[in-house]
Amino acid sequence: MGLPIVIMFPVLLVFSSREIWYPQFFVVARFWAKIVLYGSGFLPRVTKEAKPDRSKSYMIVANHTSMTDIMLMLYCVKNPFVFVGKKELAKIPIFGFFYKRTCILVDRNSQRSRKEVFDRAQARLNNGTSICIFPEGGVPDDESIILDIFKDGAFRLAVDHQIPILPLVFLDNKKRFSYTFFSGTPGIMRAHVLKEISTKGLTQENKKELKEKTWDTIFKILKKDLEK
């Protein structure tokens, strides 16, 4: 993960220095993600129910089971997007330097931090950039959990800005590279990019319904795959 960042450091440093250059940074980040995935022996296989519109902003969501979720998300989605993620990842050597320069960091224990996340996300959306949030709020400690309860943030923002939800499902990331030390194997990493879920005309009163619909859509695919 660190080696390609070191090699591409000058380019990443320049493109991460100004927000207007983020689309160029995103292209380099997608290239980095491919190097990490293939270099680790992971073979992405992406199925798309519909092709995302490159001219639209989305609220991109997915199940969260592994650190490789970040790389696979970059691999799957070509629309420039910004991650909203936990501030602890900024402590990772090398990776963390660019993570905190380009992502929206949140401290879940701070009400002020959560407010700042919404302000920064709104600014990015106003500039036409999509937002990516893992709505479980983190990787569940219990790896037997198929899909944890979703938090409200992603859906509140999507409704506020009337942007569609773009759900993704990662089927193999936990098996390939979980947070259990020395677990995982090389192999295929399957991902499904699902049809967008419209928020047009919805209000905050519809937020719970939207959240549950998205959760059900992702859960059904995960459960069906486990039952094979």
N, C-alpha and C positions, 0 to 999 in steps of 0.2 A: 504493500500500500504506500509506503514511504518513498521507495526508490524512484518510481516515475515522477513523483512530486519534486524530488531533488533535481532530477534531470530537466524537468520543465519549469524549474523555479523562476527564472527570469521572465518567461512569458506569463506565468500565472501571477507573478507579482505585479506586472504592468496592468494586466486586464482586471485585477481585483482592486486596483487603486482608485478607480472612479466608477460610480454606479452606472453611468451611461455606457461603459464598456462591458457591463455584465453579460450581454448576449455573446460576446466573443469569449469571455471567461467560461461561459456555459458550454460552448463548443469544445474547448480544451478539456473541461471537466468530464464531458462524455467520453472523450478519447482516453482519459486517465481511467475511467471506470471500466472500459473495455480491457485495458491492459491488466488491471487488477483481477477482473473476473477470469479472463482466459489464462493469465499467468498463475492463478491459483488452482487451475484445473477445473473451473466451473464453465459449463457450456450453456449459455442462455438460449431458451426456446420460447419465443413470444407469440402468443395468439391474440389477435385483435378482433373483437366483435365489430368495431367501427374505428375508422381512422380519425384521431383527434384533429380538429380544425386548427391549422397553424395560425390563423388570424384571431383566435379567441383565447381569452384567459380562463383558466380552470382552477377549481379547488381539487387538487390531486390527493387522493387518499389510498391507503393500502393497509393490509395487516402487517404487524411488526413483530418479527421473530429473530432477527439477526442483524449484525452490523453490515452484512452484505446487502441488506435492503436498500441502503443508500446507493450503492453502485448499480444494483439492478434497476432501480428507479431511473437513474440517469441513462442507463442503457435503453430502457423501454420508451421514454417520452422525449420527443424532439422539441416540443414547445419549451422555451426557456422558463424555468421555474426556480423559486427560492425555497429552500427547506426552512421550516420552523422546527427547531430541535432543542434538546436539553443542553444547557451550558456546559455540562460535565465533559462532553466530547471535545470541547475546546482545549482540554488538557492533554490530548493525544499529541505526542511529538510530531512535528512537521504538518501532519494533516490538520491539527487543531489551529495552526496559524491561519490557514486559508478558510477554515470552517467559520471562525469568528469574524473574518473580514467579509464574508459573502452570505452567510446565513443569518436568520433571525433567531437569536438565542433566548431561551426562556428559563427562568428559575421558578420551578413549580411551587416553591415555598414562599414566593413573594408576590403579593397582590399588585404591587407597582410594576414588577417585571411583566406580569400578564397583560397589564394595561398597555405597556410600551410595545409588546408584541403586536397587539391589534393596531396600534398607530403605525408601526413600521410596515405591517402587512398591507394596510390600506394604501400606504404610499406606493408600495410596489405594484399593487393591483391597478392603481390609477395610472401607472406607467406602462400598463399592458403586460406585466410579468405575471405568470401563474404562481400559485402558492402550493407547496406540498406539506401536508401534515399527516403524521401517523396518529390517527384519532384515539388509539388505545392509550396514548400518553406515555408509552414506553413498552419495553418487552416484558411480558408477564413473568414473574419469578417462577411460577408453576408452569413448566413446559408441557403439561398435559392439557392446558387450556387451549382450545382451538382458536378462539377469538374473544378477546377481553371486551369489556364494556367500553363503548365509545364516549369520549368527552365532548362537550358542546362546541368548543372553539372553532373548529373547521366549518361547522354548519352555520354558526352565527355569522361568520365572515362571508360565507357563500351567499346567504340570504341578504345580508346587508348590501352586497355588491351585485346581486342578481347574476352571479356566475354559476355555471353548471358544475356539479360534482363529477369528477372523473375517477371511478373506482378501479383499482388494480388488485389482483390477487397473486400472491407469491406462494407457490405450492411446496417448494423444496428447500427454501433457505434455512429453515430450522434444522433439517436433516443434513444439509451440506456444511453449515458453519454456525452452530448454535453458541450460546453464551456459556455452555458447559465446557470446561477446560478439556482440551485434547479430544473433543468430539468432532464428528463430521468426516466427510469423504469427498474427493473430487467427483464430478459427474454433472448430469443435466440439471439446470435450474429453470423450471417452467414458470412462466408468468402469463396471466390473462389481463389484457386491457379491455375493460368492459364498456358498454354503451354509457354515454353521459347521462346523468340524472338532472333534469331541468329544475331550476329554482325560480323560473319566471313567474312573477305574480305572487310568490310566497312571502310571508311575513314571519316575524320571530315567533308568532303563535304556531307556525308550522314546523318549527325547528326540530322538535322532538320526533315528529312523524318522518321528517327528512332523514334524521339520524338513524332511526330504526329501519327505514327502507334501505339505506346504504349498508347497515350492519347485516341485515337479512340477505342482501344480494351477495355479499362477500362470504358470509358464513355458509350458505347453501353450497357454494362451489368447493369450499374447504372440506365440508362434511362429506360431500359426494365423492371427493377424491380419496378420503380416508376409508370409505366403505368399499372401494374397489378391491 
